[in-house]
């Protein structure tokens, strides 16, 4: 039999700090334990000593020094390596988190801080009605992301109140995994594929989703356009190096939020991380399509991806059309009357003018000739005269343009009337230089006369592009916007600042869904491209944090990442390879173990 002194030497005191749910301060509880006591037994002793009747099932032990959870409750303290000097915290596994979505809405919900991020994102997406959660992840924003906003807040006397959608009432619990039949084709649609409005009776297709019809409307419909002032106040990456800094904050999918130092109620960004969008279906993807559209829209508005002028006109026309349909939808009755930005106001006015408005008399509608009038600047090139534009009031009616010194003189004689029959029209536009002009070549007896007109905005050309999409349903317009985004040459490229083995200068590594690109950091010119289909293997030397990749035909590269941890780059490559293994089977369940095998490395 063990003597009392022997018992005393085998047991020792363990201090555990407890997060009391209804008390602000944490309290220390001292337990007498032995090395062969399992973790579950420690938790049982804690609950008995605390002696508060409540549900403790979500609580678990967090080991502060080792920065890890003690989730294997059948392990003994000896097996875990816990000794008397261990600082343990008894705390809920699910905590509140603020997530800023691609449409810039912030949702606040309860998220697992103990599950690996891959599973936590899956739970978050299930709560928000977003399918294909493997395409998204959580991004911790860099200091620059909120820098401008904070500077503005300091200058304002009134604090800015953030518009937060609070889903606290329904936590995302990591219960049974998603059933195979969840993506069944027979599922009741939540989204009308014709007009884009959510189906009212079956708004949420996840039974445990906390979203109400109103909340789903917020996430499934495009938000009103930002004012030019708000847009100018947002962070815009100006170089490839700036873009590389933004991508440094992707969380490790193989570790939990707590392990990565994320605090309760911290704000993270929920974003589409992998640019390969599988099975976009208008029937089931109300929120997913809208959030994807919003992410595409903001990458273009903030100039994170380059566009030609013609491409920009297409995006502007589609955005205007989507915004117009979204504002008119009944689902947005709960929103306040939005401020319309300058471009949209100009487009609306121009549209009414071009359509001739609604007249009371039908006969007047038929016989009245529509006209377009606005202030424009005019210049006629002449020798020995410096190029200077002068403003006039222009009226375009029938096949002629007349211009007057000002609007008040419109009923009198014009300064000049230009006949447009047989004239040539040449665009004189530079979006970057904010130059929006038209060059007219007007036929005269001895040749052509040149006349330059200069507008203050791009509204007329956007409206012209809008005519091509004016009859398009809302969902189709969003999908068309996403497709146009996908067709851009730089689409889907994520940038990292790296140093290739054997090189004396830094380069940019661009990672896409099907290739790696080495880019000159100074000029932005691509140097070499390697395709994933030619990749034989890749690995990481965790001691020197170097990624090495072997391709066919004895081609091999190695690099260290300077703008982020090499694990982030390793996960990107493995993640794309994992996503390429998905099949068309609607009932397919994801192989989470394969994902971690391809992305986790051997660290």
TORMIVEX-837661 format. One record per residue (C-alpha): residue in one letter; chain; x, y, z; residue number from 1. Coordinates in pm, 1 decimal. Last residue first. Layout:
N
A A X Y Z NUM
...
//
This chain:
603
X A 680.4 2120.4 -4009.3 603
X A 627.1 1833.6 -4254.6 602
X A 414.4 2020.7 -4508.2 601
X A 58.1 2124.4 -4427.3 600
X A -73.3 2201.2 -4775.1 599
X A -87.9 1870.2 -4963.3 598
X A -135.0 1644.8 -4658.3 597
X A -372.6 1896.6 -4501.6 596
X A -592.7 1894.5 -4813.4 595
X A -573.5 1515.4 -4839.9 594
X A -697.3 1483.4 -4481.3 593
X A -989.6 1714.2 -4559.6 592
X A -1110.7 1486.3 -4839.7 591
X A -1417.1 1684.3 -4946.6 590
X A -1750.2 1510.1 -4978.0 589
X A -1888.9 1458.4 -5329.3 588
X A -2264.2 1457.0 -5368.8 587
X A -2265.9 1698.8 -5663.3 586
X A -2015.5 1482.0 -5852.2 585
X A -1827.5 1710.6 -6093.0 584
X A -1496.0 1608.3 -5937.1 583
X A -1251.9 1798.5 -5719.0 582
X A -884.9 1704.7 -5767.8 581
X A -790.9 2050.5 -5904.1 580
X A -881.3 2197.1 -5565.4 579
X A -602.1 1995.4 -5398.5 578
X A -343.1 2117.0 -5652.3 577
X A -454.7 2474.4 -5587.8 576
X A -425.6 2423.5 -5213.6 575
X A -80.3 2266.4 -5237.9 574
X A 57.7 2572.3 -5419.4 573
X A -114.1 2819.3 -5186.5 572
X A -18.1 2620.3 -4877.7 571
X A 351.3 2629.0 -4968.1 570
X A 328.4 3004.5 -5020.0 569
X A 174.2 3056.5 -4675.2 568
X A 418.7 2809.9 -4515.7 567
X A 707.5 3019.8 -4657.6 566
X A 611.3 3292.1 -4410.0 565
X A 534.1 3619.9 -4581.9 564
X A 698.8 3913.9 -4763.3 563
X A 1049.5 3765.2 -4791.4 562
X A 980.9 3412.8 -4920.4 561
X A 1284.9 3193.9 -4978.5 560
X A 1334.4 3034.5 -5318.7 559
X A 1422.1 2709.3 -5492.8 558
X A 1382.2 2604.4 -5855.8 557
X A 1422.6 2276.2 -6045.3 556
X A 1408.0 2180.8 -6413.3 555
X A 1527.4 1825.7 -6484.1 554
X A 1301.3 1783.9 -6789.9 553
X A 985.6 1784.6 -6576.0 552
X A 957.7 2009.6 -6272.4 551
X A 1106.9 2005.5 -5921.5 550
X A 1014.2 2260.4 -5657.4 549
X A 1205.8 2379.7 -5350.4 548
X A 1062.7 2617.6 -5086.8 547
X A 1315.7 2752.7 -4837.2 546
X A 1247.2 2831.5 -4472.1 545
X A 1612.9 2768.3 -4369.4 544
X A 1523.1 2507.1 -4109.1 543
X A 1183.0 2426.8 -4263.1 542
X A 1333.8 2302.5 -4590.0 541
X A 1007.8 2292.7 -4780.7 540
X A 888.5 2049.6 -5045.2 539
X A 769.3 2027.7 -5403.5 538
X A 724.5 1738.9 -5643.5 537
X A 693.8 1649.4 -6014.1 536
X A 549.8 1974.2 -6147.4 535
X A 482.0 1987.0 -6522.2 534
X A 103.1 2015.3 -6479.2 533
X A 163.7 2289.8 -6222.2 532
X A 300.5 2514.1 -6497.8 531
X A 624.4 2711.9 -6469.5 530
X A 652.8 3064.5 -6613.0 529
X A 972.8 3268.9 -6642.9 528
X A 1058.5 3640.2 -6664.2 527
X A 726.1 3826.3 -6636.7 526
X A 764.4 4209.7 -6656.2 525
X A 660.4 4404.8 -6346.1 524
X A 946.0 4650.8 -6406.6 523
X A 1110.2 4671.5 -6063.6 522
X A 998.9 4341.1 -5908.4 521
X A 1082.0 4138.7 -6222.1 520
X A 825.7 3857.7 -6226.9 519
X A 872.2 3482.0 -6181.0 518
X A 539.7 3316.9 -6262.3 517
X A 390.6 3000.4 -6110.7 516
X A 110.2 2816.2 -6289.0 515
X A -235.1 2657.9 -6288.7 514
X A -448.4 2827.8 -6021.8 513
X A -214.4 3127.2 -6011.7 512
X A 88.7 3216.0 -5799.8 511
X A 296.9 3522.4 -5891.6 510
X A 646.8 3531.1 -5743.3 509
X A 801.3 3877.8 -5733.1 508
X A 1178.8 3905.7 -5741.4 507
X A 1449.9 4018.6 -5500.8 506
X A 1811.1 4058.8 -5613.3 505
X A 2134.4 3860.9 -5591.1 504
X A 1995.1 3536.2 -5735.0 503
X A 2148.0 3191.7 -5670.6 502
X A 1835.6 3059.7 -5496.7 501
X A 1541.8 3284.0 -5577.4 500
X A 1460.3 3566.4 -5335.9 499
X A 1086.3 3620.6 -5288.5 498
X A 822.4 3895.5 -5265.2 497
X A 481.7 3733.0 -5298.7 496
X A 195.2 3799.4 -5541.2 495
X A -139.1 3628.0 -5592.5 494
X A -246.5 3607.3 -5956.8 493
X A -609.7 3511.3 -6011.3 492
X A -674.0 3746.0 -6302.2 491
X A -370.3 3920.3 -6452.0 490
X A -468.8 3860.9 -6814.9 489
X A -834.4 3958.4 -6751.7 488
X A -1079.4 3683.8 -6857.7 487
X A -1172.2 3595.5 -6499.2 486
X A -1291.2 3952.0 -6435.6 485
X A -1513.4 3935.4 -6744.7 484
X A -1651.0 3604.8 -6614.6 483
X A -1721.5 3757.3 -6271.7 482
X A -1903.2 4053.0 -6433.3 481
X A -2103.8 3811.8 -6651.3 480
X A -2195.2 3612.6 -6338.3 479
X A -2315.0 3931.9 -6171.5 478
X A -2517.0 4028.2 -6478.5 477
X A -2666.8 3678.6 -6499.6 476
X A -2774.3 3701.3 -6138.0 475
X A -2943.0 4038.3 -6192.3 474
X A -3125.2 3962.1 -6517.1 473
X A -2985.3 4120.7 -6839.3 472
X A -3210.1 4361.7 -7029.9 471
X A -2977.6 4663.5 -6998.8 470
X A -2662.3 4466.0 -7080.4 469
X A -2578.4 4600.2 -7427.1 468
X A -2733.3 4941.7 -7352.3 467
X A -2492.5 4973.7 -7059.1 466
X A -2196.5 5013.1 -7296.1 465
X A -2356.4 5333.5 -7429.0 464
X A -2431.1 5438.2 -7072.1 463
X A -2065.7 5392.9 -6982.8 462
X A -1969.1 5600.0 -7287.3 461
X A -2201.3 5883.8 -7183.5 460
X A -2084.0 5880.1 -6822.3 459
X A -1716.8 5911.0 -6870.4 458
X A -1680.5 6251.2 -6695.5 457
X A -1595.0 6628.5 -6734.3 456
X A -1632.0 6611.6 -7111.4 455
X A -1395.8 6759.3 -7375.6 454
X A -1492.8 6829.4 -7736.3 453
X A -1224.3 6866.2 -8005.8 452
X A -1309.9 6994.9 -8353.2 451
X A -1108.6 6916.3 -8667.4 450
X A -1232.3 7038.6 -9006.9 449
X A -1216.8 6796.8 -9298.5 448
X A -1144.2 6849.8 -9666.6 447
X A -1182.5 7146.8 -9904.2 446
X A -1561.3 7170.9 -9918.2 445
X A -1621.4 7071.0 -9555.5 444
X A -1652.1 6733.4 -9382.0 443
X A -1643.8 6739.5 -8998.6 442
X A -1372.7 6538.8 -8819.7 441
X A -1487.6 6528.6 -8457.5 440
X A -1250.5 6437.5 -8174.6 439
X A -1421.4 6333.1 -7852.1 438
X A -1280.3 6372.0 -7502.8 437
X A -1261.9 6222.6 -7157.3 436
X A -928.3 6299.5 -6993.6 435
X A -891.4 6182.9 -6632.5 434
X A -520.7 6116.5 -6694.8 433
X A -556.3 5751.5 -6593.4 432
X A -880.9 5722.1 -6791.3 431
X A -723.4 5867.8 -7106.0 430
X A -978.7 5933.5 -7378.7 429
X A -978.7 6102.5 -7718.6 428
X A -1233.7 5887.8 -7901.1 427
X A -1254.6 5954.1 -8281.5 426
X A -1583.2 6045.7 -8451.6 425
X A -1591.0 6092.3 -8830.7 424
X A -1848.0 6324.0 -8990.6 423
X A -2072.2 6220.6 -9280.4 422
X A -2374.5 6414.0 -9149.4 421
X A -2272.5 6586.7 -8824.0 420
X A -2367.2 6942.9 -8917.5 419
X A -2211.4 7180.7 -8662.8 418
X A -2405.6 7490.3 -8554.6 417
X A -2210.6 7786.1 -8427.7 416
X A -2237.8 8058.2 -8163.2 415
X A -2603.2 7962.2 -8138.8 414
X A -2889.5 8209.2 -8200.2 413
X A -3140.1 8235.3 -7918.3 412
X A -3335.1 7973.3 -7720.4 411
X A -3016.5 7827.9 -7569.4 410
X A -2898.4 8165.8 -7434.0 409
X A -2965.2 8072.2 -7069.5 408
X A -2750.5 7758.6 -7099.1 407
X A -2431.7 7953.0 -7171.3 406
X A -2214.3 8081.1 -7458.3 405
X A -2411.3 7860.2 -7698.2 404
X A -2335.2 7544.8 -7895.0 403
X A -2525.7 7363.4 -8167.6 402
X A -2464.9 7001.0 -8256.2 401
X A -2640.5 6852.6 -8557.0 400
X A -2800.3 6533.2 -8680.9 399
X A -3126.3 6534.8 -8476.7 398
X A -3042.3 6727.4 -8162.1 397
X A -2719.1 6767.4 -7965.9 396
X A -2720.1 7088.7 -7755.6 395
X A -2391.8 7219.2 -7617.6 394
X A -2347.6 7496.3 -7357.5 393
X A -1994.7 7627.9 -7396.1 392
X A -1660.3 7598.3 -7216.0 391
X A -1331.8 7701.6 -7381.0 390
X A -1040.9 7463.0 -7430.1 389
X A -688.1 7593.6 -7487.9 388
X A -419.5 7450.2 -7716.5 387
X A -172.2 7729.0 -7780.5 386
X A -228.1 7922.1 -8103.8 385
X A 42.8 7948.5 -8370.1 384
X A -158.4 7733.1 -8613.5 383
X A -517.3 7655.0 -8532.0 382
X A -676.8 7355.8 -8359.4 381
X A -1042.7 7418.0 -8269.2 380
X A -1117.6 7353.9 -7899.7 379
X A -1446.0 7305.3 -7718.4 378
X A -1534.9 7233.7 -7356.2 377
X A -1867.7 7076.6 -7272.7 376
X A -2168.3 7184.7 -7063.9 375
X A -2463.9 6958.9 -7132.4 374
X A -2756.9 6894.4 -7366.2 373
X A -2893.5 6581.0 -7533.5 372
X A -3202.9 6602.5 -7750.9 371
X A -3497.9 6380.2 -7832.7 370
X A -3716.5 6481.8 -8129.7 369
X A -4081.6 6513.5 -8023.0 368
X A -4328.7 6371.3 -8275.6 367
X A -4403.7 6034.9 -8116.8 366
X A -4385.6 6132.6 -7750.7 365
X A -4582.6 6452.7 -7823.6 364
X A -4862.4 6238.8 -7964.2 363
X A -4866.1 6030.2 -7643.7 362
X A -4928.3 6340.9 -7434.3 361
X A -4827.7 6323.4 -7069.2 360
X A -4461.7 6286.5 -7154.1 359
X A -4226.8 6033.3 -6999.8 358
X A -3854.1 6104.8 -7038.5 357
X A -3681.2 6140.3 -7372.9 356
X A -3495.2 5810.2 -7341.0 355
X A -3170.4 5997.9 -7389.0 354
X A -3255.0 6249.8 -7117.5 353
X A -3368.7 5987.5 -6866.0 352
X A -3052.3 5787.4 -6928.5 351
X A -2833.0 6095.0 -6895.1 350
X A -2985.2 6185.1 -6561.1 349
X A -2940.2 5829.6 -6431.3 348
X A -2585.3 5809.2 -6564.4 347
X A -2490.5 6142.8 -6405.3 346
X A -2631.5 6030.9 -6070.2 345
X A -2446.3 5699.3 -6101.2 344
X A -2117.7 5873.2 -6180.7 343
X A -2156.8 6119.9 -5894.6 342
X A -2228.5 5861.6 -5626.2 341
X A -2575.4 5776.6 -5504.9 340
X A -2633.9 5816.2 -5132.7 339
X A -2853.3 5536.9 -5011.0 338
X A -3203.8 5558.0 -4873.8 337
X A -3179.4 5339.6 -4565.0 336
X A -3198.7 4965.7 -4600.8 335
X A -3498.5 4762.2 -4486.6 334
X A -3676.7 4785.7 -4821.3 333
X A -3381.0 4606.4 -4977.3 332
X A -3563.8 4278.7 -5045.1 331
X A -3805.0 4468.0 -5267.2 330
X A -3542.2 4502.4 -5538.3 329
X A -3504.0 4849.4 -5691.2 328
X A -3165.7 4912.5 -5531.6 327
X A -3034.7 4576.4 -5650.1 326
X A -3149.1 4631.0 -6008.7 325
X A -2976.2 4970.8 -6031.3 324
X A -2660.8 4845.8 -5861.9 323
X A -2640.7 4549.9 -6098.8 322
X A -2687.8 4775.0 -6404.0 321
X A -2431.0 5031.1 -6284.2 320
X A -2182.3 4754.4 -6206.5 319
X A -2239.4 4598.2 -6548.5 318
X A -2183.1 4931.7 -6726.7 317
X A -1872.9 5010.2 -6521.0 316
X A -1724.9 4663.8 -6579.4 315
X A -1782.5 4693.2 -6956.2 314
X A -1634.6 5045.3 -6959.9 313
X A -1330.5 4922.3 -6767.5 312
X A -1272.7 4649.4 -7026.0 311
X A -1274.7 4912.2 -7301.8 310
X A -1028.5 5132.0 -7110.6 309
X A -790.6 4843.2 -7054.4 308
X A -778.5 4682.0 -6713.8 307
X A -508.1 4629.9 -6450.6 306
X A -575.5 4441.9 -6127.1 305
X A -549.3 4578.8 -5772.6 304
X A -687.3 4904.2 -5912.9 303
X A -903.1 4975.1 -5606.1 302
X A -1217.8 4973.9 -5820.8 301
X A -1107.6 4657.4 -6004.3 300
X A -1017.7 4449.2 -5697.9 299
X A -1331.3 4590.7 -5537.2 298
X A -1565.0 4466.7 -5809.0 297
X A -1414.9 4116.9 -5814.1 296
X A -1461.0 4081.8 -5437.6 295
X A -1816.6 4213.4 -5473.2 294
X A -1898.3 3967.9 -5752.0 293
X A -1762.1 3682.7 -5539.4 292
X A -1974.0 3801.6 -5246.7 291
X A -2279.9 3812.4 -5472.3 290
X A -2217.7 3471.4 -5625.3 289
X A -2161.6 3308.5 -5284.1 288
X A -2463.5 3472.2 -5121.4 287
X A -2715.8 3354.7 -5378.9 286
X A -2535.6 3028.3 -5456.9 285
X A -2809.6 2764.5 -5458.9 284
X A -3008.4 2812.2 -5777.5 283
X A -2761.0 3048.0 -5947.5 282
X A -2500.5 2768.6 -5952.7 281
X A -2127.7 2836.0 -5951.3 280
X A -1993.9 2479.6 -5977.2 279
X A -1629.8 2531.0 -5880.9 278
X A -1470.2 2872.5 -5858.2 277
X A -1093.7 2854.5 -5911.0 276
X A -935.8 3170.6 -5778.2 275
X A -823.6 3032.4 -5441.8 274
X A -841.0 3278.3 -5152.8 273
X A -1200.9 3396.6 -5173.0 272
X A -1210.9 3630.5 -4875.6 271
X A -1322.6 3650.7 -4513.3 270
X A -1126.8 3940.5 -4361.9 269
X A -1048.9 3937.8 -3989.5 268
X A -1162.1 4163.8 -3706.4 267
X A -1080.8 4061.2 -3350.1 266
X A -1374.8 3984.7 -3119.4 265
X A -1168.0 3728.0 -2923.1 264
X A -798.2 3747.5 -3008.2 263
X A -615.7 3572.2 -3292.7 262
X A -267.3 3463.0 -3183.2 261
X A -216.3 3194.0 -3445.3 260
X A -266.1 2906.5 -3201.8 259
X A -597.4 3060.8 -3095.7 258
X A -722.2 3069.0 -3456.8 257
X A -642.3 2699.9 -3499.9 256
X A -370.0 2548.2 -3716.1 255
X A -375.2 2361.3 -4049.1 254
X A -532.9 2643.6 -4251.8 253
X A -248.1 2882.4 -4163.9 252
X A -392.8 3232.5 -4182.4 251
X A -344.8 3453.0 -4486.5 250
X A -179.6 3777.0 -4374.2 249
X A 113.0 3800.3 -4614.5 248
X A -112.8 3853.7 -4913.6 247
X A -149.2 4228.6 -4858.2 246
X A 230.4 4270.3 -4849.9 245
X A 261.4 4114.3 -5196.3 244
X A 16.1 4369.4 -5334.3 243
X A 237.8 4648.7 -5201.4 242
X A 542.2 4483.3 -5364.8 241
X A 349.8 4458.2 -5693.0 240
X A 296.7 4833.4 -5675.8 239
X A 31.7 5090.5 -5587.4 238
X A -178.3 4895.9 -5337.7 237
X A -493.1 5099.1 -5269.3 236
X A -612.6 5151.5 -4910.9 235
X A -953.6 5312.4 -4890.1 234
X A -1001.2 5687.7 -4836.3 233
X A -1034.4 5761.8 -5206.2 232
X A -1331.4 5524.6 -5221.6 231
X A -1499.7 5697.0 -4927.3 230
X A -1457.3 6036.8 -5095.1 229
X A -1582.5 5904.4 -5431.1 228
X A -1900.6 5783.8 -5253.8 227
X A -1941.7 5408.5 -5224.9 226
X A -2195.7 5236.9 -5446.3 225
X A -2501.6 5081.0 -5278.9 224
X A -2447.6 4721.4 -5154.3 223
X A -2498.9 4424.5 -5383.9 222
X A -2750.3 4168.4 -5267.0 221
X A -2693.2 3820.4 -5126.3 220
X A -2530.7 3923.4 -4796.4 219
X A -2785.2 4185.8 -4693.9 218
X A -3069.8 3978.2 -4833.0 217
X A -2955.6 3684.9 -4622.4 216
X A -2991.2 3905.5 -4315.7 215
X A -3347.3 3998.9 -4411.1 214
X A -3451.4 3640.4 -4483.0 213
X A -3303.5 3528.9 -4151.2 212
X A -2954.6 3385.7 -4128.1 211
X A -2867.1 3171.7 -3827.1 210
X A -2795.0 2868.2 -4047.1 209
X A -2869.7 2536.5 -3877.2 208
X A -3098.6 2402.3 -4151.6 207
X A -2859.4 2498.8 -4429.8 206
X A -3075.9 2580.9 -4729.0 205
X A -3172.3 2921.8 -4598.8 204
X A -3430.8 3131.1 -4775.0 203
X A -3679.9 2856.2 -4838.1 202
X A -4013.1 3038.4 -4826.9 201
X A -3888.4 3370.0 -4960.3 200
X A -3701.8 3259.2 -5270.4 199
X A -3416.1 3507.2 -5307.2 198
X A -3443.5 3756.4 -5593.0 197
X A -3217.6 3716.5 -5896.0 196
X A -3474.1 3788.3 -6164.4 195
X A -3444.0 3470.5 -6369.7 194
X A -3231.6 3236.6 -6156.3 193
X A -3459.9 3284.4 -5853.1 192
X A -3238.3 3205.5 -5558.0 191
X A -3301.9 2975.0 -5266.7 190
X A -3354.7 2666.4 -5482.6 189
X A -3501.2 2358.0 -5314.4 188
X A -3237.5 2083.6 -5327.2 187
X A -3296.3 1825.5 -5598.9 186
X A -2946.2 1879.2 -5738.6 185
X A -2799.4 1751.3 -5413.1 184
X A -2529.7 1966.1 -5253.3 183
X A -2623.2 1864.5 -4899.4 182
X A -2662.8 1497.8 -4987.6 181
X A -2312.2 1405.5 -4873.2 180
X A -2380.4 1537.9 -4522.7 179
X A -2168.0 1825.1 -4398.3 178
X A -1956.4 1712.7 -4105.4 177
X A -2115.7 1637.1 -3771.8 176
X A -2072.0 1913.7 -3514.7 175
X A -1829.0 2201.3 -3522.0 174
X A -2071.9 2454.0 -3379.6 173
X A -2125.8 2780.3 -3561.9 172
X A -2304.0 2981.2 -3295.5 171
X A -2659.9 3103.0 -3342.5 170
X A -2752.4 3405.6 -3130.6 169
X A -2433.9 3595.6 -3205.6 168
X A -2531.5 3663.7 -3566.2 167
X A -2473.7 4039.2 -3543.1 166
X A -2463.5 4222.2 -3875.9 165
X A -2230.1 4512.0 -3803.1 164
X A -2248.6 4864.8 -3947.4 163
X A -1948.1 5036.1 -3791.6 162
X A -2022.2 5352.7 -3596.7 161
X A -1775.0 5627.2 -3687.2 160
X A -1697.9 5845.9 -3387.2 159
X A -1810.2 6209.4 -3411.1 158
X A -1537.3 6471.8 -3390.0 157
X A -1374.7 6358.7 -3710.8 156
X A -1002.0 6407.6 -3761.6 155
X A -911.1 6093.3 -3567.6 154
X A -1153.4 5880.6 -3771.6 153
X A -992.1 5996.3 -4095.8 152
X A -647.3 5881.8 -3985.6 151
X A -796.9 5548.9 -3880.4 150
X A -948.7 5495.5 -4223.5 149
X A -621.7 5572.6 -4398.2 148
X A -431.8 5313.5 -4195.0 147
X A -692.8 5034.1 -4206.6 146
X A -523.4 4819.0 -4470.9 145
X A -174.2 4958.3 -4409.4 144
X A -133.9 4762.2 -4084.7 143
X A -189.1 4434.5 -4268.7 142
X A -523.2 4257.9 -4263.9 141
X A -545.6 3907.8 -4115.5 140
X A -693.2 3696.9 -4394.2 139
X A -934.8 3411.6 -4338.6 138
X A -1005.5 3152.4 -4605.4 137
X A -1226.0 3080.5 -4904.2 136
X A -1222.3 2828.8 -5190.1 135
X A -1259.9 2532.8 -4949.3 134
X A -1593.3 2680.3 -4839.5 133
X A -1758.5 2546.9 -5154.8 132
X A -2107.0 2669.8 -5062.6 131
X A -2181.1 2997.1 -4885.2 130
X A -2501.3 3012.3 -4679.4 129
X A -2350.2 3234.9 -4405.8 128
X A -2361.6 2974.9 -4127.1 127
X A -2228.5 2701.9 -4356.6 126
X A -1954.0 2941.6 -4464.0 125
X A -1851.3 2998.5 -4102.3 124
X A -1847.2 2623.7 -4030.4 123
X A -1625.0 2556.2 -4334.2 122
X A -1403.0 2847.6 -4233.0 121
X A -1358.7 2687.9 -3888.0 120
X A -1274.3 2353.4 -4051.1 119
X A -991.1 2497.9 -4262.8 118
X A -888.0 2720.6 -3970.3 117
X A -810.8 2420.0 -3749.5 116
X A -1062.7 2381.8 -3467.4 115
X A -984.4 2540.3 -3127.7 114
X A -1097.6 2900.7 -3183.5 113
X A -1437.5 2779.6 -3306.3 112
X A -1645.7 3074.4 -3424.2 111
X A -1933.3 3273.3 -3273.7 110
X A -2059.6 3545.4 -3503.8 109
X A -2017.2 3911.4 -3590.7 108
X A -2073.0 4002.2 -3953.6 107
X A -1906.5 4303.2 -4114.1 106
X A -2025.9 4420.4 -4455.2 105
X A -1746.1 4528.2 -4689.9 104
X A -1901.3 4335.1 -4985.0 103
X A -1600.4 4098.7 -4966.4 102
X A -1692.0 4012.3 -4604.8 101
X A -1540.8 4165.6 -4293.0 100
X A -1554.1 3904.2 -4018.5 99
X A -1584.7 3993.6 -3650.4 98
X A -1519.2 3702.4 -3414.9 97
X A -1697.0 3590.3 -3099.6 96
X A -1560.9 3285.9 -2920.3 95
X A -1613.1 2910.1 -2941.3 94
X A -1358.9 2695.8 -2754.2 93
X A -1469.5 2836.2 -2419.7 92
X A -1187.0 2878.8 -2164.5 91
X A -1001.3 2688.9 -1892.7 90
X A -654.7 2845.0 -1914.4 89
X A -341.9 2650.7 -1821.5 88
X A -5.4 2788.8 -1716.9 87
X A 227.8 2490.4 -1673.9 86
X A 485.2 2515.9 -1391.6 85
X A 342.9 2212.5 -1207.6 84
X A 392.6 1980.8 -1504.0 83
X A 208.6 1912.0 -1830.1 82
X A 404.8 1694.4 -2074.4 81
X A 91.5 1579.9 -2257.8 80
X A 176.5 1215.9 -2182.2 79
X A 242.9 1301.9 -1817.2 78
X A -85.6 1494.8 -1792.9 77
X A -267.6 1187.1 -1916.0 76
X A -431.4 1170.5 -2259.0 75
X A -801.5 1077.3 -2268.7 74
X A -906.0 1443.5 -2307.7 73
X A -723.0 1486.5 -2634.2 72
X A -814.5 1855.2 -2674.0 71
X A -528.1 2006.7 -2475.1 70
X A -504.6 2321.0 -2689.1 69
X A -169.6 2471.4 -2788.3 68
X A 50.0 2775.9 -2736.4 67
X A 315.3 2580.0 -2547.2 66
X A 344.4 2851.5 -2279.8 65
X A -31.5 2924.6 -2273.2 64
X A -171.3 2572.7 -2253.5 63
X A -543.3 2602.2 -2335.1 62
X A -785.0 2366.9 -2157.8 61
X A -1138.0 2320.1 -2292.6 60
X A -1486.0 2463.2 -2239.0 59
X A -1771.3 2395.7 -2484.5 58
X A -1933.3 2132.1 -2260.2 57
X A -1941.2 2353.8 -1949.9 56
X A -2321.0 2396.5 -1948.6 55
X A -2410.7 2565.5 -1619.0 54
X A -2438.6 2500.1 -1246.1 53
X A -2145.1 2675.5 -1081.3 52
X A -1938.2 2468.7 -839.3 51
X A -1594.1 2597.6 -943.1 50
X A -1443.2 2300.0 -756.3 49
X A -1661.5 2042.6 -933.1 48
X A -1601.5 2206.2 -1273.9 47
X A -1226.6 2204.1 -1216.4 46
X A -1217.5 1840.7 -1098.3 45
X A -1404.5 1735.9 -1414.2 44
X A -1163.0 1937.3 -1632.7 43
X A -865.3 1768.3 -1467.8 42
X A -1029.0 1426.8 -1518.1 41
X A -1077.0 1500.6 -1888.9 40
X A -706.1 1582.2 -1915.7 39
X A -607.7 1242.1 -1774.7 38
X A -462.8 1193.9 -1426.8 37
X A -143.3 983.4 -1444.3 36
X A 78.7 1280.5 -1363.1 35
X A -100.8 1354.9 -1037.8 34
X A -334.7 1638.8 -943.5 33
X A -412.3 1876.5 -658.5 32
X A -606.6 2166.2 -809.5 31
X A -569.7 2541.4 -762.3 30
X A -826.5 2767.3 -927.9 29
X A -728.1 3111.0 -1056.9 28
X A -997.0 3360.7 -1153.2 27
X A -1046.2 3554.8 -1475.7 26
X A -1209.6 3894.4 -1442.6 25
X A -1526.4 4009.4 -1618.8 24
X A -1762.7 3757.0 -1465.0 23
X A -2059.1 3589.1 -1630.5 22
X A -1875.8 3334.5 -1847.3 21
X A -1595.3 3267.9 -1599.9 20
X A -1271.9 3223.1 -1795.5 19
X A -1080.1 3007.1 -1548.1 18
X A -707.0 3018.5 -1472.6 17
X A -568.2 2679.9 -1375.2 16
X A -302.6 2628.9 -1109.0 15
X A -174.1 2272.4 -1073.2 14
X A -55.7 2144.6 -735.0 13
X A 128.9 1818.4 -710.1 12
X A 67.8 1449.3 -652.6 11
X A 320.1 1163.1 -645.1 10
X A 513.1 1311.5 -350.0 9
X A 199.8 1345.3 -137.3 8
X A 91.7 990.9 -213.2 7
X A 430.3 858.3 -102.8 6
X A 403.9 1056.9 223.3 5
X A 58.2 905.0 286.8 4
X A 198.0 557.2 232.7 3
X A 114.1 356.2 -77.8 2
X A 0.0 0.0 0.0 1
//
